Amino acid sequence: MWIPITEIYILINYIITIISAIIMALLVKLPLLPEKPIRHSWASTALFPTPIIALGLFAICVELNINGYYYNIDLALIIGILSALFVKYLLDDTFPKPNSGDVS
């Protein structure tokens, strides 16, 4: 069974999106991992939610047939960069962190 060439390009673009989002997040000084204890942390990091947001935005662009040049490689890079900047500067304003107190 062979995979059509367009699906290979989409898979490569998803990988490029993830890598560019993580690299840009590290360049804007997002931590790689949250502080301890990890399970109670709501900190934004380079590994979560940055690549998840980048993948979602790129998937929306693929479904809406928004195309870039060079088999959408430029679109994947731009979305990775913009998602890292969004997580660094706008995520806490858009989606506020929950209260730390227990609600009973």
C-alpha positions as CSV (number, residue, x, y, z in Angstrom):
1,M,0.0,0.0,0.0
2,W,1.4,3.4,-1.0
3,I,0.6,6.8,0.4
4,P,-0.3,9.6,-2.0
5,I,2.3,12.3,-2.4
6,T,-0.1,15.0,-1.1
7,E,-0.6,13.2,2.2
8,I,3.2,12.9,2.7
9,Y,3.5,16.7,2.2
10,I,0.8,17.3,4.7
11,L,2.5,15.0,7.2
12,I,5.8,16.8,6.6
13,N,4.1,20.2,7.1
14,Y,2.6,19.0,10.4
15,I,6.1,18.1,11.6
16,I,7.5,21.4,10.5
17,T,4.7,23.2,12.3
18,I,5.5,21.4,15.6
19,I,9.2,21.9,15.3
20,S,8.9,25.6,14.4
21,A,6.4,26.2,17.3
22,I,8.7,24.6,19.8
23,I,11.8,26.4,18.6
24,M,10.1,29.8,18.6
25,A,8.6,29.1,22.0
26,L,12.1,28.4,23.3
27,L,13.4,31.6,21.6
28,V,10.8,33.8,23.4
29,K,11.8,32.2,26.7
30,L,8.9,29.9,27.4
31,P,10.0,27.1,29.8
32,L,10.3,23.6,28.3
33,L,8.5,22.0,31.3
34,P,6.2,23.5,33.9
35,E,7.2,24.0,37.5
36,K,6.7,21.2,40.0
37,P,4.2,19.6,40.7
38,I,3.5,19.2,37.0
39,R,0.0,17.9,37.4
40,H,-1.3,21.0,39.3
41,S,0.5,23.5,37.0
42,W,-1.3,25.8,34.6
43,A,1.9,27.3,33.2
44,S,2.3,27.6,29.5
45,T,5.3,25.8,28.2
46,A,7.1,25.0,24.9
47,L,5.8,21.5,24.9
48,F,2.2,22.2,25.9
49,P,0.0,24.0,24.6
50,T,2.2,25.6,22.0
51,P,2.5,22.7,19.5
52,I,-1.2,21.7,20.1
53,I,-2.4,25.2,19.1
54,A,-0.1,25.2,16.1
55,L,-1.4,21.8,14.9
56,G,-5.0,23.0,15.3
57,L,-4.4,26.2,13.4
58,F,-2.6,24.3,10.6
59,A,-5.4,21.8,10.4
60,I,-7.9,24.6,10.1
61,C,-5.9,26.0,7.2
62,V,-5.7,22.7,5.5
63,E,-9.4,22.1,5.8
64,L,-10.2,25.6,4.5
65,N,-7.8,25.1,1.5
66,I,-5.7,28.0,2.6
67,N,-2.5,27.5,0.6
68,G,1.0,28.8,0.8
69,Y,4.0,28.5,-1.5
70,Y,6.5,25.6,-1.6
71,Y,3.9,22.9,-0.8
72,N,2.7,24.9,2.2
73,I,6.0,24.8,4.0
74,D,5.9,28.6,4.5
75,L,2.4,28.4,5.9
76,A,3.6,25.8,8.4
77,L,6.5,27.9,9.5
78,I,4.3,31.0,9.9
79,I,1.7,29.2,11.9
80,G,4.4,27.7,14.2
81,I,5.9,31.1,14.9
82,L,2.5,32.8,15.4
83,S,1.3,30.1,17.8
84,A,4.4,30.4,19.9
85,L,3.9,34.2,20.1
86,F,0.2,33.7,20.9
87,V,1.0,31.4,23.8
88,K,3.7,33.7,25.2
89,Y,1.8,37.0,25.0
90,L,-2.0,36.4,24.6
91,L,-3.0,33.0,26.0
92,D,-3.4,34.1,29.6
93,D,-5.6,37.0,28.5
94,T,-7.7,34.9,26.2
95,F,-8.1,31.9,28.5
96,P,-7.6,32.9,32.1
97,K,-6.2,30.4,34.6
98,P,-8.7,28.8,37.0
99,N,-8.7,29.8,40.6
100,S,-6.3,27.8,42.8
101,G,-8.8,27.5,45.7
102,D,-11.0,24.4,46.1
103,V,-14.6,24.8,45.2
104,S,-17.0,22.5,47.2
